[in-house]
Structures are given as structure tokens and as C-alpha cells.
């Protein structure tokens, strides 16, 4: 590990988090990284080596390298919560390292498309890189500006907005693949393609399901254009929506509680009033009994 500005305790903690993230990725993907994995952490962008500095866009927190199993992290861009926390970032980048190794060991000299890399990395990390991705997806779909899959084949678009959206589109499509196919089948198709046993990802899937990734991309696009994006917006703001809808309900509940309390107070007052009346009646009866008893005693004295 290279992180000279960190103290010994911080390096130990960092190493523990890195190990936990790597083990998690290996278990999820069913692939174990062989050999040593290198981790570098730099404080600021100016501290990055010139050889990789161009790979760090304005939104890039970490970078996995293909030639060497190494992850470089920019400390100043880490955040305390997903997707920018250290655990999520390392998990994301370790997915890339596993896929790089699969590509090398496949033996056919093939690479998986960019959308596969970035979609799977966000899926396994459990955190999409950009907030409000649902709104962005819906807006792009409504305006007819979804990226073509050819644009997402080998590298990120140069345009900054398109580059950000590439992550959004890849993540949403991969989530759709998880619903349609599941992770084990998707990984099996990747191995079939990389080994050369299938000429393409489409052909690999066609042997299993009479389906293709191209057809699924078309299905996903139709769903997004027909309102899947709206549902994602609804999902992103579900709490806010429920809060708004709950206000009338809360008013009714409070109103009911208020009137129940008033009824209870009235019953208590009535009970107290009744008790006072009853006490008065009992006292009056007792007085009458005492008076009657006095008359009876007087009568007895008279008769005697």
C-alpha cells in the first residue's frame, strides 16, 4: 500500500477495509484475484502521478488500472456515505480488477464492453455514482437523448455530461439485467464470450435463453421511454410523497385524538358530577335516616 501521508493506524484501517471489499467482490463474482493487488492513496489531485492524472475526471474518486492490478484513490474526493465512501469506492474498483483478470485469462484477447464494466461495478457496490439518476434518465429518455450502446462500448464519452450519464445508463440497464437474468447467468455469459466459446455476448445468451443482450437493450429502452424513468423518480421521492400524503391523514388522526380526549374529559366531568350528586343524595338520605331514627326514638319514649 502506498499512502505516505497517512499514519500507521490509518493505513491499518485502510488495509482492513480494502481486504473486506476485495473478499466481498470475489465472493459475489465467483472469481478470485490472483497475485498481489496494489493500492495507492493520494491526498489531492496535484499529487497524482502524471501517467494516470488524465484518467481522473472531475467526478472520478478512484481508478483501477488494466496493466497492473492496482487501484489509485484520491483522498480529497472521498465522502462519508455511499457512493463516495471508501468501502463503496474500493468495491467498485475491485470489480474492474476482477473483470480485467477475466479478460486476460479468457485467452481470446477479448474485452467486455464499458457498459458491462460500469454497470456491474455499480451493481456490486450497491451504490450508483450519481444522485437523482432516475430524474436524469427520465429527462434523457423524454428528450430522445439516451446514449447509443456503441458509445458505451469501449470508453467514456468526452463530453462531461455524457460521461456522467454513461454511468447512469449502464447502472440502470444492469439493474434491468439482474431482474431479467440474474447475476450468475450474466457472469456465465461473460465467461463464455471471453473464452471464445461464443462469438459474442448475444450468441452466448442465445444458447441459454433464445435471447440476446441487444434485444434486452431494446426492451429496456422501450420501458424507460414508456415511464420506467417516472417510476424511478417516484421511487427516489417516495418518502417525500408519502410525507405529503400523510399530512391529511395525520390531521385526521390528530383531530380524532383531540375529540376523543374531549369526550374523555367530558365523561370524566360527568362522572365527577355524578359522583358529587350521588354523594349529596347519600348524605341527604343519611340525614333523613338520622332524623327518622330520632322520631322513632321519640315515639318509643312517648309510648313508654
C-alpha positions as a Markdown table, in Angstrom:
| # | Residue | x | y | z |
|---|---|---|---|---|
| 1 | Unk | 0.0 | 0.0 | 0.0 |
| 2 | Unk | 1.2 | 3.5 | -0.8 |
| 3 | Unk | -0.3 | 6.2 | 1.4 |
| 4 | Unk | 2.7 | 8.1 | 2.8 |
| 5 | Unk | 0.6 | 10.9 | 4.3 |
| 6 | Unk | -1.5 | 8.6 | 6.5 |
| 7 | Unk | -0.5 | 7.5 | 9.9 |
| 8 | Unk | 0.2 | 3.8 | 10.8 |
| 9 | Unk | -3.2 | 3.3 | 12.4 |
| 10 | Unk | -4.9 | 4.9 | 9.3 |
| 11 | Unk | -3.0 | 2.6 | 7.0 |
| 12 | Unk | -4.0 | -0.5 | 9.0 |
| 13 | Unk | -7.7 | 0.6 | 8.9 |
| 14 | Unk | -7.4 | 1.3 | 5.2 |
| 15 | Unk | -5.9 | -2.1 | 4.6 |
| 16 | Unk | -8.7 | -3.8 | 6.6 |
| 17 | Unk | -11.4 | -2.1 | 4.6 |
| 18 | Unk | -9.6 | -2.9 | 1.3 |
| 19 | Unk | -9.4 | -6.6 | 2.3 |
| 20 | Unk | -13.0 | -6.7 | 3.3 |
| 21 | Unk | -14.1 | -5.1 | 0.0 |
| 22 | Unk | -12.0 | -7.5 | -2.1 |
| 23 | Unk | -13.3 | -10.6 | -0.4 |
| 24 | Unk | -16.8 | -9.4 | -0.9 |
| 25 | Unk | -16.3 | -8.8 | -4.6 |
| 26 | Unk | -14.6 | -12.2 | -5.1 |
| 27 | Unk | -17.5 | -14.0 | -3.4 |
| 28 | Unk | -20.1 | -12.1 | -5.4 |
| 29 | Unk | -18.5 | -12.7 | -8.8 |
| 30 | Unk | -17.1 | -16.2 | -8.1 |
| 31 | Unk | -13.6 | -15.1 | -9.2 |
| 32 | Unk | -10.5 | -14.8 | -7.0 |
| 33 | Unk | -7.9 | -12.2 | -7.9 |
| 34 | Unk | -4.5 | -13.9 | -8.2 |
| 35 | Unk | -1.2 | -12.3 | -7.2 |
| 36 | Unk | -0.7 | -9.1 | -5.4 |
| 37 | Unk | -3.2 | -6.2 | -5.5 |
| 38 | Unk | -1.7 | -2.7 | -5.2 |
| 39 | Unk | -3.5 | 0.2 | -3.5 |
| 40 | Unk | -2.4 | 3.8 | -3.7 |
| 41 | Unk | -3.9 | 6.8 | -1.9 |
| 42 | Unk | -3.1 | 10.4 | -2.8 |
| 43 | Unk | -4.2 | 13.4 | -0.8 |
| 44 | Unk | -5.0 | 15.8 | -3.7 |
| 45 | Unk | -5.3 | 15.8 | -7.5 |
| 46 | Unk | -1.9 | 17.6 | -7.8 |
| 47 | Unk | -0.3 | 14.6 | -6.0 |
| 48 | Unk | -1.4 | 12.1 | -8.7 |
| 49 | Unk | 1.3 | 10.6 | -11.0 |
| 50 | Unk | 1.2 | 12.2 | -14.4 |
| 51 | Unk | 0.7 | 8.8 | -16.0 |
| 52 | Unk | -2.8 | 8.5 | -14.6 |
| 53 | Unk | -3.8 | 12.1 | -13.9 |
| 54 | Unk | -5.7 | 12.4 | -17.2 |
| 55 | Unk | -7.9 | 9.4 | -16.2 |
| 56 | Unk | -9.3 | 11.4 | -13.3 |
| 57 | Unk | -12.3 | 13.4 | -14.4 |
| 58 | Unk | -13.9 | 16.0 | -12.2 |
| 59 | Unk | -16.1 | 13.3 | -10.7 |
| 60 | Unk | -13.6 | 10.5 | -10.5 |
| 61 | Unk | -12.7 | 9.3 | -7.0 |
| 62 | Unk | -10.6 | 6.2 | -7.8 |
| 63 | Unk | -9.2 | 4.5 | -10.8 |
| 64 | Unk | -8.5 | 0.8 | -11.5 |
| 65 | Unk | -5.6 | 0.0 | -13.9 |
| 66 | Unk | -5.7 | -2.7 | -16.5 |
| 67 | Unk | -2.0 | -3.3 | -17.0 |
| 68 | Unk | -1.3 | -3.7 | -13.3 |
| 69 | Unk | -3.8 | -4.9 | -10.6 |
| 70 | Unk | -3.7 | -1.5 | -8.9 |
| 71 | Unk | -6.3 | 0.9 | -7.6 |
| 72 | Unk | -5.5 | 4.6 | -7.1 |
| 73 | Unk | -7.7 | 6.6 | -4.7 |
| 74 | Unk | -8.0 | 10.4 | -4.5 |
| 75 | Unk | -8.5 | 11.1 | -0.8 |
| 76 | Unk | -9.9 | 14.6 | -1.2 |
| 77 | Unk | -12.9 | 13.2 | -3.2 |
| 78 | Unk | -13.9 | 10.5 | -0.7 |
| 79 | Unk | -17.1 | 11.1 | 1.2 |
| 80 | Unk | -18.6 | 9.7 | 4.4 |
| 81 | Unk | -21.5 | 7.9 | 2.8 |
| 82 | Unk | -22.2 | 5.8 | -0.4 |
| 83 | Unk | -21.4 | 6.0 | -3.2 |
| 84 | Unk | -18.4 | 8.1 | -2.2 |
| 85 | Unk | -17.3 | 6.3 | 0.9 |
| 86 | Unk | -14.1 | 4.2 | 0.9 |
| 87 | Unk | -15.8 | 0.8 | 1.1 |
| 88 | Unk | -18.1 | 1.6 | -1.9 |
| 89 | Unk | -15.3 | 3.1 | -3.9 |
| 90 | Unk | -12.9 | 0.2 | -3.3 |
| 91 | Unk | -15.7 | -2.4 | -4.1 |
| 92 | Unk | -16.5 | -0.6 | -7.3 |
| 93 | Unk | -12.8 | -0.6 | -8.4 |
| 94 | Unk | -12.1 | -4.2 | -7.4 |
| 95 | Unk | -14.9 | -5.3 | -9.7 |
| 96 | Unk | -13.0 | -3.7 | -12.5 |
| 97 | Unk | -9.8 | -5.6 | -11.5 |
| 98 | Unk | -11.7 | -8.9 | -11.4 |
| 99 | Unk | -13.1 | -8.3 | -14.9 |
| 100 | Unk | -9.6 | -7.2 | -16.2 |
| 101 | Unk | -8.3 | -10.5 | -15.0 |
| 102 | Unk | -11.1 | -12.5 | -16.6 |
| 103 | Unk | -10.4 | -10.7 | -19.9 |
| 104 | Unk | -6.7 | -11.6 | -19.7 |
| 105 | Unk | -7.2 | -15.2 | -18.7 |
| 106 | Unk | -10.1 | -15.7 | -21.2 |
| 107 | Unk | -7.5 | -16.5 | -23.8 |
| 108 | Unk | -9.4 | -15.0 | -26.8 |
| 109 | Unk | -8.0 | -11.4 | -26.5 |
| 110 | Unk | -11.5 | -10.0 | -25.9 |
| 111 | Unk | -12.8 | -7.3 | -23.6 |
| 112 | Unk | -16.1 | -6.8 | -22.0 |
| 113 | Unk | -17.9 | -3.6 | -23.1 |
| 114 | Unk | -17.8 | -0.4 | -21.0 |
| 115 | Unk | -21.5 | -0.7 | -20.0 |
| 116 | Unk | -20.8 | -4.1 | -18.6 |
| 117 | Unk | -17.9 | -2.9 | -16.5 |
| 118 | Unk | -19.6 | 0.2 | -15.1 |
| 119 | Unk | -23.0 | -1.4 | -14.7 |
| 120 | Unk | -21.7 | -4.4 | -12.9 |
| 121 | Unk | -19.3 | -2.3 | -10.7 |
| 122 | Unk | -22.2 | -0.1 | -9.5 |
| 123 | Unk | -24.5 | -3.1 | -9.0 |
| 124 | Unk | -22.0 | -5.0 | -6.8 |
| 125 | Unk | -21.0 | -1.8 | -4.9 |
| 126 | Unk | -24.7 | -1.3 | -4.2 |
| 127 | Unk | -24.4 | 2.4 | -4.9 |
| 128 | Unk | -25.0 | 4.4 | -8.1 |
| 129 | Unk | -22.4 | 7.0 | -8.7 |
| 130 | Unk | -24.7 | 9.9 | -9.1 |
| 131 | Unk | -27.7 | 11.1 | -7.1 |
| 132 | Unk | -31.1 | 11.6 | -8.8 |
| 133 | Unk | -30.2 | 9.3 | -11.6 |
| 134 | Unk | -33.9 | 8.5 | -12.1 |
| 135 | Unk | -34.7 | 12.1 | -12.9 |
| 136 | Unk | -31.7 | 12.3 | -15.3 |
| 137 | Unk | -32.7 | 9.0 | -17.0 |
| 138 | Unk | -36.3 | 10.2 | -17.4 |
| 139 | Unk | -35.3 | 13.5 | -18.8 |
| 140 | Unk | -32.9 | 11.9 | -21.3 |
| 141 | Unk | -35.5 | 9.4 | -22.4 |
| 142 | Unk | -38.2 | 12.0 | -22.8 |
| 143 | Unk | -35.9 | 14.2 | -25.0 |
| 144 | Unk | -34.6 | 11.2 | -27.0 |
| 145 | Unk | -31.0 | 11.6 | -25.8 |
| 146 | Unk | -30.2 | 8.2 | -24.4 |
| 147 | Unk | -26.7 | 7.2 | -25.4 |
| 148 | Unk | -26.2 | 4.6 | -28.1 |
| 149 | Unk | -24.7 | 1.3 | -26.9 |
| 150 | Unk | -21.8 | 1.8 | -29.4 |
| 151 | Unk | -21.0 | 4.9 | -27.4 |
| 152 | Unk | -20.7 | 2.7 | -24.3 |
| 153 | Unk | -18.6 | 0.0 | -25.8 |
| 154 | Unk | -15.0 | 1.0 | -25.2 |
| 155 | Unk | -14.6 | 4.3 | -23.4 |
| 156 | Unk | -16.5 | 7.1 | -21.7 |
| 157 | Unk | -17.7 | 9.9 | -24.0 |
| 158 | Unk | -15.6 | 13.0 | -24.0 |
| 159 | Unk | -18.4 | 15.3 | -23.1 |
| 160 | Unk | -18.6 | 15.7 | -19.3 |
| 161 | Unk | -22.4 | 15.4 | -19.1 |
| 162 | Unk | -22.5 | 12.4 | -21.4 |
| 163 | Unk | -19.7 | 10.8 | -19.4 |
| 164 | Unk | -21.8 | 11.1 | -16.2 |
| 165 | Unk | -24.9 | 9.8 | -17.9 |
| 166 | Unk | -22.9 | 6.8 | -19.2 |
| 167 | Unk | -22.7 | 5.6 | -15.6 |
| 168 | Unk | -26.4 | 6.3 | -15.1 |
| 169 | Unk | -27.5 | 4.4 | -18.2 |
| 170 | Unk | -25.1 | 1.5 | -17.6 |
| 171 | Unk | -26.3 | 1.1 | -14.0 |
| 172 | Unk | -30.0 | 1.2 | -14.9 |
| 173 | Unk | -29.6 | -1.3 | -17.7 |
| 174 | Unk | -27.6 | -3.6 | -15.5 |
| 175 | Unk | -30.2 | -3.4 | -12.8 |
| 176 | Unk | -32.7 | -4.4 | -15.5 |
| 177 | Unk | -30.4 | -7.4 | -16.4 |
| 178 | Unk | -30.5 | -8.5 | -12.8 |
| 179 | Unk | -34.2 | -8.6 | -12.9 |
| 180 | Unk | -34.3 | -10.4 | -16.3 |
| 181 | Unk | -31.4 | -12.8 | -16.0 |
| 182 | Unk | -29.7 | -12.7 | -12.6 |
| 183 | Unk | -26.1 | -12.3 | -11.8 |
| 184 | Unk | -25.0 | -16.0 | -12.2 |
| 185 | Unk | -26.3 | -16.2 | -15.7 |
| 186 | Unk | -24.8 | -12.8 | -16.7 |
| 187 | Unk | -21.4 | -13.8 | -15.4 |
| 188 | Unk | -21.6 | -17.2 | -17.2 |
| 189 | Unk | -22.3 | -15.3 | -20.4 |
| 190 | Unk | -19.3 | -13.1 | -19.8 |
| 191 | Unk | -17.0 | -16.2 | -19.4 |
| 192 | Unk | -18.4 | -17.9 | -22.5 |
| 193 | Unk | -17.7 | -14.8 | -24.5 |
| 194 | Unk | -14.2 | -14.1 | -23.1 |
| 195 | Unk | -13.1 | -17.7 | -23.5 |
| 196 | Unk | -14.0 | -17.7 | -27.2 |
| 197 | Unk | -16.7 | -20.4 | -26.8 |
| 198 | Unk | -19.2 | -17.8 | -28.1 |
| 199 | Unk | -18.5 | -15.3 | -30.8 |
| 200 | Unk | -20.4 | -12.5 | -28.9 |
| 201 | Unk | -22.3 | -11.9 | -25.7 |
| 202 | Unk | -25.5 | -12.1 | -27.8 |
| 203 | Unk | -24.6 | -15.5 | -29.1 |
| 204 | Unk | -23.6 | -16.7 | -25.6 |
| 205 | Unk | -27.0 | -15.7 | -24.2 |
| 206 | Unk | -28.9 | -17.0 | -27.2 |
| 207 | Unk | -27.6 | -20.5 | -26.5 |
| 208 | Unk | -29.0 | -20.3 | -23.0 |
| 209 | Unk | -32.2 | -18.4 | -23.3 |
| 210 | Unk | -33.0 | -17.7 | -27.0 |
| 211 | Unk | -32.5 | -14.1 | -26.0 |
| 212 | Unk | -29.8 | -11.5 | -26.7 |
| 213 | Unk | -28.3 | -8.6 | -24.9 |
| 214 | Unk | -29.2 | -6.4 | -27.9 |
| 215 | Unk | -32.8 | -7.4 | -27.7 |
| 216 | Unk | -32.8 | -6.8 | -23.9 |
| 217 | Unk | -31.3 | -3.3 | -24.6 |
| 218 | Unk | -34.2 | -2.6 | -26.9 |
| 219 | Unk | -36.7 | -3.8 | -24.3 |
| 220 | Unk | -35.0 | -1.7 | -21.6 |
| 221 | Unk | -35.1 | 1.4 | -23.9 |
| 222 | Unk | -38.8 | 0.9 | -24.5 |
| 223 | Unk | -39.6 | 0.5 | -20.8 |
| 224 | Unk | -37.6 | 3.6 | -20.0 |
| 225 | Unk | -39.3 | 5.7 | -22.7 |
| 226 | Unk | -42.7 | 4.4 | -21.6 |
| 227 | Unk | -42.3 | 5.5 | -18.0 |
| 228 | Unk | -39.7 | 3.4 | -16.2 |
| 229 | Unk | -37.9 | 6.7 | -15.5 |
| 230 | Unk | -41.0 | 8.1 | -14.0 |
| 231 | Unk | -41.3 | 5.1 | -11.7 |
| 232 | Unk | -37.7 | 5.6 | -10.6 |
| 233 | Unk | -38.4 | 9.3 | -9.9 |
| 234 | Unk | -41.3 | 8.2 | -7.8 |
| 235 | Unk | -39.1 | 5.7 | -6.0 |
| 236 | Unk | -36.4 | 8.4 | -5.4 |
| 237 | Unk | -39.1 | 10.7 | -3.9 |
| 238 | Unk | -41.3 | 8.1 | -2.3 |
| 239 | Unk | -40.6 | 9.3 | 1.2 |
| 240 | Unk | -41.4 | 12.9 | 0.3 |
| 241 | Unk | -44.6 | 11.7 | -1.5 |
| 242 | Unk | -45.7 | 9.6 | 1.5 |
| 243 | Unk | -44.9 | 12.6 | 3.8 |
| 244 | Unk | -47.2 | 14.8 | 1.7 |
| 245 | Unk | -49.9 | 12.2 | 1.5 |
| 246 | Unk | -49.6 | 11.6 | 5.2 |
| 247 | Unk | -50.3 | 15.2 | 6.2 |
| 248 | Unk | -54.2 | 14.9 | 5.7 |
| 249 | Unk | -54.1 | 11.6 | 7.4 |
| 250 | Unk | -52.1 | 13.0 | 10.3 |
| 251 | Unk | -54.6 | 15.8 | 10.6 |
| 252 | Unk | -57.5 | 13.4 | 10.7 |
| 253 | Unk | -55.7 | 11.2 | 13.3 |
| 254 | Unk | -54.9 | 14.3 | 15.5 |
| 255 | Unk | -58.5 | 15.5 | 15.0 |
| 256 | Unk | -59.8 | 12.2 | 16.2 |
| 257 | Unk | -57.4 | 12.1 | 19.1 |
| 258 | Unk | -58.4 | 15.6 | 20.1 |
| 259 | Unk | -62.1 | 14.8 | 20.1 |
| 260 | Unk | -61.5 | 11.6 | 21.9 |
| 261 | Unk | -59.7 | 13.5 | 24.6 |
| 262 | Unk | -62.5 | 16.0 | 24.7 |
| 263 | Unk | -65.0 | 13.1 | 25.0 |
| 264 | Unk | -62.9 | 11.6 | 27.8 |
| 265 | Unk | -62.7 | 14.9 | 29.6 |
| 266 | Unk | -66.5 | 15.3 | 29.3 |
| 267 | Unk | -67.1 | 11.7 | 30.6 |
| 268 | Unk | -64.7 | 12.4 | 33.4 |
| 269 | Unk | -66.5 | 15.7 | 34.3 |
| 270 | Unk | -69.9 | 13.9 | 34.0 |
| 271 | Unk | -68.6 | 11.1 | 36.2 |
| 272 | Unk | -67.3 | 13.6 | 38.8 |
| 273 | Unk | -70.6 | 15.5 | 38.6 |
| 274 | Unk | -72.5 | 12.2 | 39.0 |
| 275 | Unk | -70.3 | 11.3 | 41.9 |
| 276 | Unk | -70.9 | 14.6 | 43.6 |
| 277 | Unk | -74.7 | 14.3 | 43.1 |
| 278 | Unk | -74.6 | 10.7 | 44.4 |
| 279 | Unk | -72.6 | 11.8 | 47.4 |
| 280 | Unk | -75.1 | 14.6 | 48.0 |
| 281 | Unk | -78.0 | 12.1 | 47.7 |
| 282 | Unk | -76.3 | 9.7 | 50.0 |
| 283 | Unk | -75.6 | 12.4 | 52.6 |
| 284 | Unk | -79.2 | 13.6 | 52.4 |
| 285 | Unk | -80.5 | 10.1 | 52.8 |
| 286 | Unk | -78.2 | 9.6 | 55.8 |
| 287 | Unk | -79.6 | 12.9 | 57.3 |
| 288 | Unk | -83.1 | 11.8 | 56.7 |
| 289 | Unk | -82.4 | 8.4 | 58.2 |
| 290 | Unk | -80.9 | 10.1 | 61.3 |
| 291 | Unk | -83.9 | 12.4 | 61.6 |
| 292 | Unk | -86.3 | 9.4 | 61.2 |
| 293 | Unk | -84.4 | 7.5 | 63.7 |
| 294 | Unk | -84.8 | 10.4 | 66.2 |
| 295 | Unk | -88.5 | 10.5 | 65.6 |
| 296 | Unk | -88.8 | 6.8 | 66.2 |
| 297 | Unk | -86.9 | 7.0 | 69.4 |
| 298 | Unk | -89.1 | 9.9 | 70.5 |
| 299 | Unk | -92.2 | 7.8 | 69.7 |
| 300 | Unk | -90.9 | 4.9 | 71.7 |
| 301 | Unk | -90.3 | 7.2 | 74.7 |
| 302 | Unk | -93.9 | 8.6 | 74.3 |
| 303 | Unk | -95.5 | 5.1 | 74.2 |
| 304 | Unk | -93.4 | 4.1 | 77.3 |
